[in-house]
């Protein structure tokens, strides 16, 4: 089993393109809100850590619970 814990955004940007599960693709207003470290609504079927992408580019990690995806991007990466 892999070690428990959250993968870093930098690790995901480097290796996340190989993932086949737990991948969320965002665009438009939801993407901008996520980049600004705001929570965005996603499908209720998602739970736990997700790899967040914009198109084919991996941005980093998010945590989904009860239909809401919360940004796990570093605070220093925040827009504005």
Secondary structure in CASP SS format (residue, H / E / C, confidence):
PFRMAT SS
TARGET T0000
AUTHOR 0000-0000-0000
METHOD secondary structure of the structure
MODEL  1
X C 1.00
X C 1.00
X C 1.00
X C 1.00
X C 1.00
X C 1.00
X C 1.00
X C 1.00
X H 1.00
X H 1.00
X H 1.00
X H 1.00
X H 1.00
X H 1.00
X H 1.00
X H 1.00
X H 1.00
X H 1.00
X C 1.00
X C 1.00
X C 1.00
X C 1.00
X E 1.00
X E 1.00
X E 1.00
X C 1.00
X C 1.00
X H 1.00
X H 1.00
X H 1.00
X H 1.00
X H 1.00
X H 1.00
X H 1.00
X H 1.00
X C 1.00
X C 1.00
X C 1.00
X C 1.00
X E 1.00
X E 1.00
X C 1.00
X C 1.00
X C 1.00
X C 1.00
X C 1.00
X C 1.00
X E 1.00
X E 1.00
X E 1.00
X E 1.00
X E 1.00
X E 1.00
X E 1.00
X C 1.00
X C 1.00
X E 1.00
X E 1.00
X E 1.00
X E 1.00
X E 1.00
X E 1.00
X E 1.00
X E 1.00
X E 1.00
X C 1.00
X C 1.00
X E 1.00
X E 1.00
X E 1.00
X E 1.00
X C 1.00
X C 1.00
X C 1.00
X H 1.00
X H 1.00
X H 1.00
X C 1.00
X C 1.00
X C 1.00
END
